[in-house]
Amino acid sequence: MSGRPPHLKDSIVTSQPVTRRDFAAGLALVFPGAALLRSHHVAVPSLRRVADEMTHDNEAIHQTVPFKATPARVYAALTDAAEFDKVVRLSAAMKPGVPAGAPPTVFEPHPGGAFSAFAGNIVGRQIELAPNTRLIQAWRATDWKPGIYSIVRFELSARAGGSVIEFDHTGFPNGQGAHLIEGWRTNYWEPLAKYLAK
């Protein structure tokens, strides 16, 4: 994409279709006894049925994002409601300003706790919080179909001059990948870098 900072690496990974033969060969590598079971006429599930029940077209996002701040500082900006609200206000999504009467940014810092940001347009639940190291959330945009949640994972580590987030986003509706990549860049990473530079 044009306009992406050179230090930001991201990609959409789409699985390729697997043939029945490839699947069987892979299964044999993982379960070498499966071929032995078949030769002794023990009932095993049909490989065709198993292959037909798997999808192969889900998108996923992986981004590596450096910051000139410690992992503790980045983690605090992502997990403290008052701090993250300041990040949100610097985002492209809130450029016109936060709408009057919009729900506040919420962040309950414990597993199972709720979060809400971007005037209530992004909501979810905390799955895992490992201070200064990891944040995993069940994350959704409120315009997705009801009951659809994706998983986002922020893995923080120190590096010379600051820290880096290894970020993964999976389980979002197909066709949303390019939109979400741009959204993470303009609504999370760029405003977060601006906020941390203050």
N, C-alpha and C positions, 0 to 999 in steps of 0.2 A: 504494500500500500504506500502511496506517496505521502509524504509529510510525517512518517513515523520516525521518531528519533533513532539514530543509528545504534544506540546502546540497548534498545528494546528489541528482544528477540521473541517472536511468537510464531505459532503455526496451528493450523487445523489438521488433525490427523483423521483420515477416514479409512476405516478397515476395508479391505478388498474382499470380494466374494470368495468363499472357500468351496472347492469342489468336494464331492463326496469322497473321492479317492484321496485328496490332500487331507481331509478331515480324518479319514481312517488311518492314514500314515502317521499323522500327528498324535492320534489317540494311542496308536501302538507304541509310540515313543514314550508317552506319559504313563501308559498302563501296559507294560510289556506282556503281562499275563493275559490280556484280552484275547490275543490270537490263540493262546493255549486253551482258554475257555471255549472258544468257538470250535476248535478241533475236537473237543470232547462232547459236543452237542449240548452244552449248558446254555440255557436261554439267556441271551443278552439283548438289550434294546436295539432296535433297528437303527443303524447309523443314519439311514436316510431320514427317519423320523426326527432324530436328534438334530441333524443338520438343518432340517426344515423349520425347527423351532428357534433357531438362533438368527438374530439380525446382524447385518454386517455393514450397516451404513450410518452408524452413529458418529457424530462429530465430537471432537474434544479439543480443548485449547490448552496449550502449555506456553507460558511466558516466563522469561527470566528478567527480573527488573532490579537494577541497582539503585541504591539511595545513599546520599551522603549523610547518613545518620546511623546510630547504633541500632541493632535489632530491638533493644528495649524501647527506644524512642519510636521506631516504626510501629512496633506492636501496640504501644500506648495510643498512637494516633488512629490505629484501626479499631481499637476495642473500647476506648473511652467515648461515651456518647457525645459529650461536650466537644471533645477534640475532633471526632469524626464529623460532627455537624459542621465544623469550620472547613474541613476538607470538602464536604458536599457543597458548601456555598461557593467554593472555588471551581467547581466542575462545570463542564460544558452544558450538562443537563439543567443546571440552575442559573445559567447566564442571564436570563431575563429577570432572575430573582426568585426567591421562594414564594410561591403563591400564598396569598392571604388565607389564613385558616388551614394551611396544610398541616398534616400531622408532624409532630416533632421527630427528630432522630432518636431512636430508642436502641439501646444495647444492653441486654441483661447478660452480665459476664459469667455465666455458668452453663454447663451442659444442659440442654433443654430450654434455655432462656431464649426469649424472642429478640429479634432485631427488626428495625424498620428504618429506611433511609430514603433520600431523594423524594421528599414530600409524600412518603407512603407508597412509592412506586416499586420499591424493592423491599421484600420482606423475607423472613425465614426464621430458622432456629439454629442455635449453637449446637454443634455436635461435639467438638473437642476444643479446649483452650489450654494450651501449654505455654505459660507466660514466656514471652520473648523468643519463642521457638516456632510455634505452630498454632494456626487457627483453621478449623474446618467447620463449614456451615452448610446446612440445607438451605438453598438460596433460590428465590424465584422472583420473576417480574410479575406484577399483578395483572398484566394483560395476557399472561399465559392461561391455558385452560385450567380450571380448578383441579387441585390435587397434583399438579405437575411441579416437582421440585428437582433442582439440579444440585450437584455437590461442588463446592469451591474449597480449595485447599491452599492456604498461604503457608509456605515453609520458609522461615527466616534463618539466615546465618550471617555471621560477621565476615567481612572481607576488608582488605586494605582500603582505608578511607571511608568506611561505612558498613553497609550491609547489602544483602541481596535477598529478594523474594523469589523463590521458585514457586510459581503459581500454576495450578491445574484447575480446569473447569470441565466437568463432565455431566452427562445426563440431561442436558438442555434439549429443547425441541429441535429436530433436524431443520436445517435451513437458517438457523439463527447464528451460526458460527461467525461469519464476517461481521455482522452487526455487533455481536458481543465483544469481539476483539477490539473494535473501534471504541465501544463503550468502556471497556476496562482501561484503555489508553487515556481517553479524554475525561472520564469521570472518576477514575481511581488514581492511576499512576501519575499523570501530569499534575492534578491538583494536590496530591499527596506530596510530591516533590516540592511544589511551591510552598505548601504549608510547613514542611520540615525545614525549608531554607530560611524561614522567618526568625 
